[in-house]
């Protein structure tokens, strides 16, 4: 978890990509778990963007 403690100007490009991809993965897992648990479309982004992505 060292990459979370470094300021953005101290992180390498590889660390930035790792941070972005892990954040996206957690967001996706959250969406899937919400769908399976609630049987409804849930999203961690704004409603407008989620509806746009659905269509």
N, C-alpha and C positions, 0 to 999 in steps of 0.2 A: 504494500500500500504506500510505498515511498512516492509514487507518482502523484498521489493526491495531496501530498504535503509540499510539493514544489510549486513555486510561482510559475505562471505561464511562460515567462521569458527564460526560465531555467530548464524547462522540459524539452526533450528532443522531439523531432517529428514522429519517431516511432512511438514514443510514450503518448503523444497526443492522439495518435491513431488507436492505440490500445485503450485509452480512456474513452474515446468516442465510441468504439465498437462495443466495449463492455457496457456502457450506458445504454446504447441502443438494444443490446441483448436483454438487459434487465427490463427495459420498457416493453419489449416484445413478449417476454415471459409474463409480465404483469397483465398485458392485454389478453393473452391466451388463458391465463388463470381466471381472470374476470369473466371471460366468455364461458368457460366450462363451469364455473361455480354459480354464476347468476343466469346462465342461458340468455344473456343479453350482450350486445356489443358495448364494451367499455373501452375507454381510451384515456391515456395520460396526456393527450394533447387537446387543444381546444376543440369544441364541438364542430365548428365550421370546417376546420381542416380534416377532421375525422370523417365527416359526411362527404366531403369532396373526394376523399380517398376511397370511400365505399362505392361511389358511383363509377 
